[in-house]
Amino acid sequence: MQSYSIGQAARLPGVSPDTVRRWTDAGRVTTHREESGRGPVDGRDLASFSVEVTQGGTGEDDPSRTSARTAFPGIVTAVKLGDVAAQVEIQAGPHRLVSLLTREAVEEPGLEAGMQATARVKSTSVHIDRT
């Protein structure tokens, strides 16, 4: 059976290691305790709990999880305007997202480098929301 460190277990559902520690301390996710007091997270338990998390079963209100799209809040790092099209780059944690949009879709919300924005990804489309 596959097992995961606390850090690995946190990255999979997109939460902090402290959140996973709270879940393990509360018995919501099973670990195999070692002498240090903590141990690897059980893979099967993490898989079923990850499904619960993505379906809103944690009771946490997170607006980025309210859409069918995956949300990546971050900072606009570059805006390149052409005559008709534009390119917006966002750094969202370790993720660099690039969206090709119409020039109007960039100018209307006033997107520019340095401002907060959320990239919403669905399939191969990246939509940018000013936040």
Phi and psi in degrees as a GROMACS rama.xvg file:
@    title "Ramachandran Plot"
@    xaxis  label "Phi"
@    yaxis  label "Psi"
@TYPE xy
-72.768  140.97  GLN-2
-132.385  161.021  SER-3
-131.609  146.351  TYR-4
-69.9398  166.602  SER-5
-58.081  -43.222  ILE-6
-62.5251  -44.4937  GLY-7
-64.1232  -42.4002  GLN-8
-63.943  -30.1344  ALA-9
-74.0761  -39.5254  ALA-10
-66.3847  -34.2646  ARG-11
-62.1069  -51.7617  LEU-12
-87.2104  -1.68902  PRO-13
79.7388  41.3493  GLY-14
-123.015  175.191  VAL-15
-83.4179  156.908  SER-16
-58.6566  -34.8932  PRO-17
-61.9478  -36.2892  ASP-18
-63.9102  -44.2362  THR-19
-62.9861  -40.0102  VAL-20
-61.3349  -41.7275  ARG-21
-63.4154  -40.3218  ARG-22
-63.7224  -41.2633  TRP-23
-69.8403  -40.0352  THR-24
-63.1107  -33.4977  ASP-25
-84.1562  -4.19198  ALA-26
81.2519  12.632  GLY-27
-78.5721  -26.1877  ARG-28
-130.518  134.185  VAL-29
-84.2368  136.094  THR-30
-124.317  161.43  THR-31
-101.571  99.5018  HIS-32
-64.2304  137.592  ARG-33
-112.972  -177.934  GLU-34
-58.4085  -29.2287  GLU-35
-71.408  -9.98508  SER-36
100.68  -21.7449  GLY-37
-126.172  157.531  ARG-38
-151.077  -173.019  GLY-39
-66.408  150.694  PRO-40
-87.2881  133.561  VAL-41
-64.5538  126.408  ASP-42
-62.0864  -43.6057  GLY-43
-65.5189  -41.3423  ARG-44
-65.5144  -41.775  ASP-45
-63.6475  -39.3007  LEU-46
-61.7379  -48.2685  ALA-47
-68.5296  -36.3859  SER-48
-69.102  -34.9225  PHE-49
-62.3571  -37.4369  SER-50
-62.9911  -44.143  VAL-51
-60.3121  -42.7372  GLU-52
-61.4988  -46.5446  VAL-53
-71.2994  -18.2409  THR-54
-95.3829  11.2214  GLN-55
81.5387  16.4319  GLY-56
-76.9056  -0.124775  GLY-57
-86.9379  -13.6692  THR-58
80.8829  2.05377  GLY-59
-88.1669  134.959  GLU-60
-89.3223  112.817  ASP-61
-131.078  107.95  ASP-62
-60.5842  -23.5855  PRO-63
-71.3763  -12.8321  SER-64
-102.481  13.5491  ARG-65
-90.4271  -5.21411  THR-66
-113.875  160.901  SER-67
-69.2698  -17.5394  ALA-68
-86.3758  153.922  ARG-69
-86.7719  126.406  THR-70
-100.087  135.546  ALA-71
-124.511  89.1217  PHE-72
-69.5746  138.611  PRO-73
-167.262  -153.815  GLY-74
-126.008  137.895  ILE-75
-71.6321  124.849  VAL-76
-103.526  -21.802  THR-77
-159.583  144.386  ALA-78
-132.99  121.849  VAL-79
-118.469  115.87  LYS-80
-101.053  131.984  LEU-81
-107.842  -170.605  GLY-82
-65.2884  -40.2386  ASP-83
-121.27  -36.8539  VAL-84
-106.444  166.048  ALA-85
-145.248  158.736  ALA-86
-127.334  129.126  GLN-87
-120.819  131.955  VAL-88
-113.253  135.594  GLU-89
-127.665  135.213  ILE-90
-101.121  115.286  GLN-91
-121.043  93.8541  ALA-92
61.4086  -129.097  GLY-93
-81.7571  -0.399283  PRO-94
-99.9421  131.592  HIS-95
-106.734  119.11  ARG-96
-114.534  140.057  LEU-97
-124.187  129.264  VAL-98
-122.301  133.285  SER-99
-100.172  119.737  LEU-100
-130.573  174.399  LEU-101
-76.1642  154.355  THR-102
-58.1453  -40.6129  ARG-103
-61.1986  -38.0946  GLU-104
-67.011  -19.7137  ALA-105
-91.8942  -41.7625  VAL-106
-72.509  -36.4341  GLU-107
-58.4178  -49.8489  GLU-108
-83.4703  -1.89962  PRO-109
73.6299  36.2491  GLY-110
-65.5747  133.785  LEU-111
-153.551  159.652  GLU-112
-58.1415  137.411  ALA-113
99.5701  -12.8861  GLY-114
-94.7116  155.251  MET-115
-73.9611  143.164  GLN-116
-156.189  161.861  ALA-117
-120.833  124.961  THR-118
-90.3779  127.723  ALA-119
-111.246  120.768  ARG-120
-110.105  128.489  VAL-121
-137.742  116.481  LYS-122
58.9002  -117.138  SER-123
-104.722  7.00761  THR-124
-96.661  137.264  SER-125
-119.852  118.079  VAL-126
-105.601  143.151  HIS-127
-112.721  126.049  ILE-128
-111.879  128.44  ASP-129
-73.4079  132.804  ARG-130
